[in-house]
Amino acid sequence: MKNFVLIILVLFLSVSCKKELVKEPKRLIDKGKMIDIMYDLSVLDAIKYQNPLSLDSTDSSQKKFIFQKYKVDSLQFAQSNMYYAADYESYKDMFDQIAKRLEKNQKKADSLVKIEEKKASKEKKKNKGKTEPAPKLEEPKPLKKVNVDSIRKTMQFNKRRLKK
């Protein structure tokens, strides 16, 4: 009897471990497209973090644009995201791919910035030999002295006039 209960318990545990936590949604976004969407959303978040004024205060329009770009809706994205997140290893692999892609594009952007900086420094050196005389600034005119007592007298006079 003990063996029978033990066998049933082992079978029950092995069957229960195979059970899916989240059912596959009807309109599941394929993995490649999901990675592209998540990449674009992460770039959008980075832009918001670096320069919050560069994007409008409402974040729905930017996300809406990304969803339109990939022809998905927010519910479909949320359900697919939940489905992929249920499998930790697969979800982690997706984020690793996104991180590699971000790092690759970061290197490209850094190299472009360095090229632009080199061009700017060459241009600056080129223009350094051609110095133009700086325009003379006019000296500010001295301010007229104001008699504080006259201001007080004027204020008192205006108060008396208003009272009458």
PyRosetta script that sets phi, psi and omega in degrees:
from pyrosetta import init, pose_from_sequence

init()
pose = pose_from_sequence("MKNFVLIILVLFLSVSCKKELVKEPKRLIDKGKMIDIMYDLSVLDAIKYQNPLSLDSTDSSQKKFIFQKYKVDSLQFAQSNMYYAADYESYKDMFDQIAKRLEKNQKKADSLVKIEEKKASKEKKKNKGKTEPAPKLEEPKPLKKVNVDSIRKTMQFNKRRLKK")
pose.set_psi(1, -41.4)
pose.set_omega(1, 178.5)
pose.set_phi(2, -60.7)
pose.set_psi(2, -43.0)
pose.set_omega(2, 179.7)
pose.set_phi(3, -63.1)
pose.set_psi(3, -38.8)
pose.set_omega(3, -179.9)
pose.set_phi(4, -64.1)
pose.set_psi(4, -44.5)
pose.set_omega(4, 178.7)
pose.set_phi(5, -65.7)
pose.set_psi(5, -39.3)
pose.set_omega(5, 179.3)
pose.set_phi(6, -65.0)
pose.set_psi(6, -42.3)
pose.set_omega(6, 179.2)
pose.set_phi(7, -64.8)
pose.set_psi(7, -43.0)
pose.set_omega(7, 178.7)
pose.set_phi(8, -64.2)
pose.set_psi(8, -41.7)
pose.set_omega(8, 179.2)
pose.set_phi(9, -63.1)
pose.set_psi(9, -43.3)
pose.set_omega(9, 179.0)
pose.set_phi(10, -64.6)
pose.set_psi(10, -43.8)
pose.set_omega(10, 178.2)
pose.set_phi(11, -62.7)
pose.set_psi(11, -42.8)
pose.set_omega(11, -179.9)
pose.set_phi(12, -62.6)
pose.set_psi(12, -43.7)
pose.set_omega(12, 179.4)
pose.set_phi(13, -66.6)
pose.set_psi(13, -39.2)
pose.set_omega(13, -179.4)
pose.set_phi(14, -69.6)
pose.set_psi(14, -34.7)
pose.set_omega(14, 178.2)
pose.set_phi(15, -73.0)
pose.set_psi(15, -38.1)
pose.set_omega(15, -177.9)
pose.set_phi(16, -70.7)
pose.set_psi(16, -26.9)
pose.set_omega(16, 178.2)
pose.set_phi(17, -71.6)
pose.set_psi(17, -26.6)
pose.set_omega(17, -178.6)
pose.set_phi(18, -81.0)
pose.set_psi(18, -11.3)
pose.set_omega(18, -175.6)
pose.set_phi(19, -66.7)
pose.set_psi(19, 134.2)
pose.set_omega(19, 178.1)
pose.set_phi(20, -73.0)
pose.set_psi(20, 138.4)
pose.set_omega(20, 178.2)
pose.set_phi(21, -75.5)
pose.set_psi(21, -40.9)
pose.set_omega(21, -179.0)
pose.set_phi(22, -125.2)
pose.set_psi(22, 131.3)
pose.set_omega(22, 178.6)
pose.set_phi(23, -73.7)
pose.set_psi(23, 149.6)
pose.set_omega(23, 179.1)
pose.set_phi(24, -68.3)
pose.set_psi(24, 126.5)
pose.set_omega(24, -179.9)
pose.set_phi(25, -68.4)
pose.set_psi(25, 158.8)
pose.set_omega(25, -178.1)
pose.set_phi(26, -62.5)
pose.set_psi(26, -43.4)
pose.set_omega(26, -178.2)
pose.set_phi(27, -109.6)
pose.set_psi(27, 65.4)
pose.set_omega(27, -179.4)
pose.set_phi(28, -70.5)
pose.set_psi(28, 132.3)
pose.set_omega(28, 176.4)
pose.set_phi(29, -80.2)
pose.set_psi(29, 131.4)
pose.set_omega(29, -179.2)
pose.set_phi(30, -64.2)
pose.set_psi(30, 157.0)
pose.set_omega(30, -170.5)
pose.set_phi(31, -59.5)
pose.set_psi(31, -43.7)
pose.set_omega(31, -178.8)
pose.set_phi(32, -61.9)
pose.set_psi(32, -45.0)
pose.set_omega(32, 179.1)
pose.set_phi(33, -65.3)
pose.set_psi(33, -37.9)
pose.set_omega(33, 179.2)
pose.set_phi(34, -63.9)
pose.set_psi(34, -40.0)
pose.set_omega(34, 178.4)
pose.set_phi(35, -64.3)
pose.set_psi(35, -41.2)
pose.set_omega(35, 178.5)
pose.set_phi(36, -62.7)
pose.set_psi(36, -43.0)
pose.set_omega(36, 179.9)
pose.set_phi(37, -64.3)
pose.set_psi(37, -45.6)
pose.set_omega(37, -179.0)
pose.set_phi(38, -65.4)
pose.set_psi(38, -34.3)
pose.set_omega(38, 176.4)
pose.set_phi(39, -63.3)
pose.set_psi(39, -49.1)
pose.set_omega(39, -180.0)
pose.set_phi(40, -61.5)
pose.set_psi(40, -39.6)
pose.set_omega(40, 178.5)
pose.set_phi(41, -66.2)
pose.set_psi(41, -36.1)
pose.set_omega(41, 179.0)
pose.set_phi(42, -69.9)
pose.set_psi(42, -37.0)
pose.set_omega(42, 175.9)
pose.set_phi(43, -64.4)
pose.set_psi(43, -42.2)
pose.set_omega(43, 178.3)
pose.set_phi(44, -60.3)
pose.set_psi(44, -43.7)
pose.set_omega(44, 177.9)
pose.set_phi(45, -64.5)
pose.set_psi(45, -37.1)
pose.set_omega(45, 178.3)
pose.set_phi(46, -65.2)
pose.set_psi(46, -40.0)
pose.set_omega(46, 177.9)
pose.set_phi(47, -63.4)
pose.set_psi(47, -43.2)
pose.set_omega(47, 179.0)
pose.set_phi(48, -62.2)
pose.set_psi(48, -39.4)
pose.set_omega(48, -178.3)
pose.set_phi(49, -69.1)
pose.set_psi(49, -43.0)
pose.set_omega(49, -176.9)
pose.set_phi(50, -72.4)
pose.set_psi(50, -40.6)
pose.set_omega(50, -177.5)
pose.set_phi(51, -143.9)
pose.set_psi(51, 85.7)
pose.set_omega(51, -175.2)
pose.set_phi(52, -61.2)
pose.set_psi(52, -26.0)
pose.set_omega(52, -178.3)
pose.set_phi(53, -81.2)
pose.set_psi(53, -10.5)
pose.set_omega(53, -178.3)
pose.set_phi(54, -71.8)
pose.set_psi(54, -25.7)
pose.set_omega(54, 178.5)
pose.set_phi(55, -113.7)
pose.set_psi(55, 157.0)
pose.set_omega(55, 178.4)
pose.set_phi(56, -61.2)
pose.set_psi(56, 162.3)
pose.set_omega(56, -178.7)
pose.set_phi(57, -71.3)
pose.set_psi(57, -22.3)
pose.set_omega(57, 177.5)
pose.set_phi(58, -90.1)
pose.set_psi(58, 123.7)
pose.set_omega(58, -177.2)
pose.set_phi(59, -90.7)
pose.set_psi(59, -5.4)
pose.set_omega(59, -177.7)
pose.set_phi(60, -69.2)
pose.set_psi(60, -33.9)
pose.set_omega(60, -177.5)
pose.set_phi(61, -68.6)
pose.set_psi(61, -37.0)
pose.set_omega(61, 178.2)
pose.set_phi(62, -68.8)
pose.set_psi(62, -43.6)
pose.set_omega(62, 177.7)
pose.set_phi(63, -65.4)
pose.set_psi(63, -38.4)
pose.set_omega(63, 178.5)
pose.set_phi(64, -60.7)
pose.set_psi(64, -40.1)
pose.set_omega(64, 178.1)
pose.set_phi(65, -61.7)
pose.set_psi(65, -43.4)
pose.set_omega(65, -179.7)
pose.set_phi(66, -65.5)
pose.set_psi(66, -41.6)
pose.set_omega(66, 178.5)
pose.set_phi(67, -64.4)
pose.set_psi(67, -37.5)
pose.set_omega(67, 177.4)
pose.set_phi(68, -68.0)
pose.set_psi(68, -36.7)
pose.set_omega(68, 179.3)
pose.set_phi(69, -59.2)
pose.set_psi(69, -41.5)
pose.set_omega(69, -178.4)
pose.set_phi(70, -97.7)
pose.set_psi(70, 3.5)
pose.set_omega(70, 177.6)
pose.set_phi(71, 57.1)
pose.set_psi(71, 50.3)
pose.set_omega(71, 173.9)
pose.set_phi(72, -130.4)
pose.set_psi(72, 163.0)
pose.set_omega(72, 174.4)
pose.set_phi(73, -110.9)
pose.set_psi(73, 169.8)
pose.set_omega(73, -172.9)
pose.set_phi(74, -66.2)
pose.set_psi(74, -34.5)
pose.set_omega(74, 178.8)
pose.set_phi(75, -67.2)
pose.set_psi(75, -43.2)
pose.set_omega(75, 178.4)
pose.set_phi(76, -61.6)
pose.set_psi(76, -41.9)
pose.set_omega(76, 178.3)
pose.set_phi(77, -64.2)
pose.set_psi(77, -44.8)
pose.set_omega(77, -178.2)
pose.set_phi(78, -63.2)
pose.set_psi(78, -42.8)
pose.set_omega(78, 179.8)
pose.set_phi(79, -66.9)
pose.set_psi(79, -41.7)
pose.set_omega(79, 179.2)
pose.set_phi(80, -66.6)
pose.set_psi(80, -39.9)
pose.set_omega(80, 178.4)
pose.set_phi(81, -62.2)
pose.set_psi(81, -42.9)
pose.set_omega(81, 179.0)
pose.set_phi(82, -64.2)
pose.set_psi(82, -40.0)
pose.set_omega(82, 180.0)
pose.set_phi(83, -63.8)
pose.set_psi(83, -46.7)
pose.set_omega(83, -179.4)
pose.set_phi(84, -69.1)
pose.set_psi(84, -33.0)
pose.set_omega(84, -179.7)
pose.set_phi(85, -69.5)
pose.set_psi(85, -22.1)
pose.set_omega(85, 179.4)
pose.set_phi(86, -65.5)
pose.set_psi(86, -29.8)
pose.set_omega(86, 177.0)
pose.set_phi(87, -98.9)
pose.set_psi(87, 99.2)
pose.set_omega(87, -172.0)
pose.set_phi(88, -58.1)
pose.set_psi(88, -47.8)
pose.set_omega(88, -175.8)
pose.set_phi(89, -63.1)
pose.set_psi(89, -44.1)
pose.set_omega(89, 179.7)
pose.set_phi(90, -64.8)
pose.set_psi(90, -42.0)
pose.set_omega(90, -179.8)
pose.set_phi(91, -65.1)
pose.set_psi(91, -40.4)
pose.set_omega(91, 178.1)
pose.set_phi(92, -64.0)
pose.set_psi(92, -40.0)
pose.set_omega(92, 177.1)
pose.set_phi(93, -62.2)
pose.set_psi(93, -38.9)
pose.set_omega(93, 178.1)
pose.set_phi(94, -61.7)
pose.set_psi(94, -45.6)
pose.set_omega(94, -180.0)
pose.set_phi(95, -68.6)
pose.set_psi(95, -31.4)
pose.set_omega(95, 175.5)
pose.set_phi(96, -65.0)
pose.set_psi(96, -40.0)
pose.set_omega(96, 177.3)
pose.set_phi(97, -64.3)
pose.set_psi(97, -40.6)
pose.set_omega(97, 178.5)
pose.set_phi(98, -64.2)
pose.set_psi(98, -42.9)
pose.set_omega(98, -180.0)
pose.set_phi(99, -63.3)
pose.set_psi(99, -40.9)
pose.set_omega(99, 177.7)
pose.set_phi(100, -62.9)
pose.set_psi(100, -41.4)
pose.set_omega(100, 179.7)
pose.set_phi(101, -65.9)
pose.set_psi(101, -41.3)
pose.set_omega(101, 177.3)
pose.set_phi(102, -64.0)
pose.set_psi(102, -42.3)
pose.set_omega(102, 179.9)
pose.set_phi(103, -64.0)
pose.set_psi(103, -41.0)
pose.set_omega(103, 178.9)
pose.set_phi(104, -62.2)
pose.set_psi(104, -46.1)
pose.set_omega(104, 179.7)
pose.set_phi(105, -69.9)
pose.set_psi(105, -29.8)
pose.set_omega(105, 176.4)
pose.set_phi(106, -65.3)
pose.set_psi(106, -41.0)
pose.set_omega(106, 178.3)
pose.set_phi(107, -63.8)
pose.set_psi(107, -41.0)
pose.set_omega(107, 177.9)
pose.set_phi(108, -62.4)
pose.set_psi(108, -44.9)
pose.set_omega(108, -178.9)
pose.set_phi(109, -64.6)
pose.set_psi(109, -40.5)
pose.set_omega(109, 178.3)
pose.set_phi(110, -63.1)
pose.set_psi(110, -40.3)
pose.set_omega(110, 179.8)
pose.set_phi(111, -67.3)
pose.set_psi(111, -36.9)
pose.set_omega(111, 176.6)
pose.set_phi(112, -64.9)
pose.set_psi(112, -39.2)
pose.set_omega(112, 177.9)
pose.set_phi(113, -64.5)
pose.set_psi(113, -41.4)
pose.set_omega(113, 179.2)
pose.set_phi(114, -64.1)
pose.set_psi(114, -39.8)
pose.set_omega(114, 178.0)
pose.set_phi(115, -62.8)
pose.set_psi(115, -43.9)
pose.set_omega(115, 179.0)
pose.set_phi(116, -64.1)
pose.set_psi(116, -38.4)
pose.set_omega(116, 178.6)
pose.set_phi(117, -65.5)
pose.set_psi(117, -40.1)
pose.set_omega(117, 178.2)
pose.set_phi(118, -63.8)
pose.set_psi(118, -42.9)
pose.set_omega(118, 177.8)
pose.set_phi(119, -61.2)
pose.set_psi(119, -43.1)
pose.set_omega(119, -178.9)
pose.set_phi(120, -65.3)
pose.set_psi(120, -40.1)
pose.set_omega(120, 179.9)
pose.set_phi(121, -69.0)
pose.set_psi(121, -37.3)
pose.set_omega(121, 176.2)
pose.set_phi(122, -63.8)
pose.set_psi(122, -42.2)
pose.set_omega(122, 179.5)
pose.set_phi(123, -64.4)
pose.set_psi(123, -37.7)
pose.set_omega(123, 179.3)
pose.set_phi(124, -67.2)
pose.set_psi(124, -41.9)
pose.set_omega(124, 177.8)
pose.set_phi(125, -65.5)
pose.set_psi(125, -37.7)
pose.set_omega(125, 179.8)
pose.set_phi(126, -64.3)
pose.set_psi(126, -41.4)
pose.set_omega(126, -178.6)
pose.set_phi(127, -82.2)
pose.set_psi(127, -9.3)
pose.set_omega(127, -178.0)
pose.set_phi(128, -67.3)
pose.set_psi(128, -35.4)
pose.set_omega(128, 179.9)
pose.set_phi(129, -69.6)
pose.set_psi(129, -27.9)
pose.set_omega(129, -179.3)
pose.set_phi(130, -96.3)
pose.set_psi(130, 84.8)
pose.set_omega(130, 179.0)
pose.set_phi(131, -94.3)
pose.set_psi(131, 131.8)
pose.set_omega(131, 176.7)
pose.set_phi(132, -102.0)
pose.set_psi(132, 144.5)
pose.set_omega(132, 178.4)
pose.set_phi(133, -64.8)
pose.set_psi(133, 137.8)
pose.set_omega(133, -179.8)
pose.set_phi(134, -72.3)
pose.set_psi(134, 138.6)
pose.set_omega(134, 178.9)
pose.set_phi(135, -65.8)
pose.set_psi(135, 142.2)
pose.set_omega(135, -179.7)
pose.set_phi(136, -74.9)
pose.set_psi(136, 135.0)
pose.set_omega(136, 177.2)
pose.set_phi(137, -91.1)
pose.set_psi(137, 139.1)
pose.set_omega(137, 177.8)
pose.set_phi(138, -75.7)
pose.set_psi(138, 140.7)
pose.set_omega(138, 177.7)
pose.set_phi(139, -75.8)
pose.set_psi(139, 140.0)
pose.set_omega(139, 179.9)
pose.set_phi(140, -66.4)
pose.set_psi(140, 143.9)
pose.set_omega(140, 179.2)
pose.set_phi(141, -73.9)
pose.set_psi(141, 143.1)
pose.set_omega(141, 179.6)
pose.set_phi(142, -66.0)
pose.set_psi(142, 142.3)
pose.set_omega(142, 179.7)
pose.set_phi(143, -75.6)
pose.set_psi(143, 146.0)
pose.set_omega(143, 176.4)
pose.set_phi(144, -71.2)
pose.set_psi(144, 140.6)
pose.set_omega(144, 178.4)
pose.set_phi(145, -74.8)
pose.set_psi(145, 137.8)
pose.set_omega(145, 179.6)
pose.set_phi(146, -109.8)
pose.set_psi(146, 131.9)
pose.set_omega(146, 178.1)
pose.set_phi(147, -84.3)
pose.set_psi(147, 116.2)
pose.set_omega(147, -177.4)
pose.set_phi(148, -64.4)
pose.set_psi(148, -36.2)
pose.set_omega(148, -179.9)
pose.set_phi(149, -62.4)
pose.set_psi(149, -36.1)
pose.set_omega(149, 179.7)
pose.set_phi(150, -67.0)
pose.set_psi(150, -33.7)
pose.set_omega(150, 178.3)
pose.set_phi(151, -67.3)
pose.set_psi(151, -42.4)
pose.set_omega(151, 179.4)
pose.set_phi(152, -63.6)
pose.set_psi(152, -42.0)
pose.set_omega(152, 179.9)
pose.set_phi(153, -63.6)
pose.set_psi(153, -41.0)
pose.set_omega(153, 179.3)
pose.set_phi(154, -64.3)
pose.set_psi(154, -41.2)
pose.set_omega(154, 179.4)
pose.set_phi(155, -65.6)
pose.set_psi(155, -41.6)
pose.set_omega(155, 178.6)
pose.set_phi(156, -65.2)
pose.set_psi(156, -40.1)
pose.set_omega(156, 179.6)
pose.set_phi(157, -63.2)
pose.set_psi(157, -41.7)
pose.set_omega(157, 179.7)
pose.set_phi(158, -67.4)
pose.set_psi(158, -34.9)
pose.set_omega(158, 176.8)
pose.set_phi(159, -64.8)
pose.set_psi(159, -43.4)
pose.set_omega(159, -179.9)
pose.set_phi(160, -63.9)
pose.set_psi(160, -40.4)
pose.set_omega(160, -180.0)
pose.set_phi(161, -63.8)
pose.set_psi(161, -39.2)
pose.set_omega(161, -179.3)
pose.set_phi(162, -68.9)
pose.set_psi(162, -32.7)
pose.set_omega(162, -179.7)
pose.set_phi(163, -69.4)
pose.set_psi(163, -32.1)
pose.set_omega(163, -176.5)
pose.set_phi(164, -76.0)
pose.dump_pdb("model.pdb")
